[in-house]
Each structure stands twice: as structure tokens, then as C-alpha cells.
Amino acid sequence: MENLNQNPSHDLNQQPAQEPIEDSQLLHDIPRPNRFLVLIKNLLILFLLVGVIAGSFWVSFSLGKKLLMPVKKQSLEKIAVSIPEPPTSIAHLQELDKISEEAAEPEAADVQEEKSAPVVHKPKVGKKSTAAAAPSGKYYKVQAGVFADKQSANSQVEQLRAAGFETFVRKVSQGWRVQVGAYRGKSWAQELQTSLKAKGFDSGIIYE
């Protein structure tokens, strides 16, 4: 009895110390419904972060596409230029007309020689060689008018050239012909005639 009364504090200090609680033990202490809610909450946060990242990428892609599309359309419109079918060269047609006129001049000269000197018979070598150089074949020619004086014809030529048509004047028996083009195929000549009509010019097609 004396020992117990004398050392009461000694007995209290000798109580067993409590062991530290581990994390795994804390998790086990959480009730099962609460653990399930924590897991769902973590998954929702993860999905939310993924959705925010994906949404930011999609918004950036959409803005970039809208900004780049007008630039691409403008570049394609600049590149896409319609190339019309090249007509027969006007210079080439003028050269053919000159050759045919040169071929006709020696014939007239030979006829005059035969009338003035019928006794002398000379071989007509020049006539054959020149006639061989004359072109063969006919063209569908688009004419924008025939004028009695050359000044009126030249005025019509200036108006046609200002509208973008390659034009020249040719002397014919009726006067001065304003010719726009000549083609082997009639359909090409008709297309040119349609273009002339669209810009207010009357024209016709002759085959010679």
C-alpha cells in the first residue's frame, strides 16, 4: 500500500505509447462509399482537363482554318486564268494575201507581153514558180465591215483593237474590208463572231 501511494505518477507514466498511424491505415479507415466518390471526383477532374485541352486545340485549328482559307482562294483565283484558243496569226494571213497578190501580178504582165509580142514564144517559168508558192485552201474569215474609204475602215480597226481584237484592213473589190480573224474551222469563226456581238460589234463570216 505504501508503494502504490508513494509512486502514483510513476504508474501513470508507464502507460503503453500509441503507435503512429500509417497512410494505408487511413485509407482503410475511409468508408467504401466515400472512397468511390473520391475516385469518381478524380476521374471527372481528369476528363475535364482533357476536354479543356482538346477544346483549346480545336478552337485554334478553326481560327487558323478561317484565316487561311481566304488567302488560298485568292491565290487559286489568280492562278486559274482561262487561256483562249489562239486564232490564226493575222501577220500570217497578211503574208498569204501578199503572196497571192504577187502571184497574180506576173500573170497580168505575161498577158500583156503576149498581146504586144505574139510572135515570140517564151517559156513562162516565172509564172509556174510563183503560182506554186501561192497557198492553197480556203478560210472562214470574220469581217467587221466593208467601207468605201480607208479612213472609215481604220477608225473601225482602232475601235476593235481597243476592245481587245486583233484586226487589220484589206483591200477588196467592194472597198476596204475590216477583218478580225480567219480559221480553218467554221466553229472557231462563229465563237469569235459571238465575242464581237457581246461587245457591240456586228460581223459576218465569209469563206474564201
Protein Blocks (a to p, Z undefined) as FASTA:
>chain_A
ZZmmmmmmlmmmmpccdddddfklmmmmpcfklmmmmmmmmmmmmmmmmmmmmmmmmmmm
mmmmmmmmmmmmmmmmmmmccdddddddfklmmmmmmmmmmmmmmmmmmmmmmmmmmmbc
cddfklmmmmmmpcgdddddddebdcfbfklmmmmmmmmmmnopacdddddfklpcddfb
dcfblklmmmmmmmmmmnopacddddZZ
